[in-house]
């Protein structure tokens, strides 16, 4: 809610699923964890939102969820399915009038950015273990796969302030700080 307020989000929509934690954690097994939620439940929830809001563009995580977070991977899968279903009048008729957004985008971190980050940290004498782990896991997209780059310089301060709202996930030792 704090981040949404800072970013000027006029309507925050929360799905009734809880955080799944990182891969292999006990939270993954909780029955209300997003990773446990069936596509039969989540996709119509998203279709109803798309049909009500009628966006031109839908944005979700890339297939690996940015860094392998189970919730990010799950919401990617469900969002892609909802994007394709939203415009089909035969699918989920109970979710409102069909609407097909024009574009579907994935957020991604180019692999070259992770490499630059690691090199910068190493030059400062900082520990590069987390970035090395990301790179070894295959995180990041090749520059050739990135088809759109947005200049966010005008809103980057608000973005960082919104990030800081997530105190449990963005503490002082967090990699991107």
Secondary structure by P-SEA (a helix, b strand, c coil): caaaaaacccbbbbccccccccccccccccccccccccccccaaaaaaaaaaacccbbbbbccccccccaaaaaaaaaaaaaaaaccccccccccccbbbbcbbbbbbbbaaaaaaaaaaaaaacccaaaaaaaaaaccccccccccccccccccaaaaaaaaaccccccccccccc
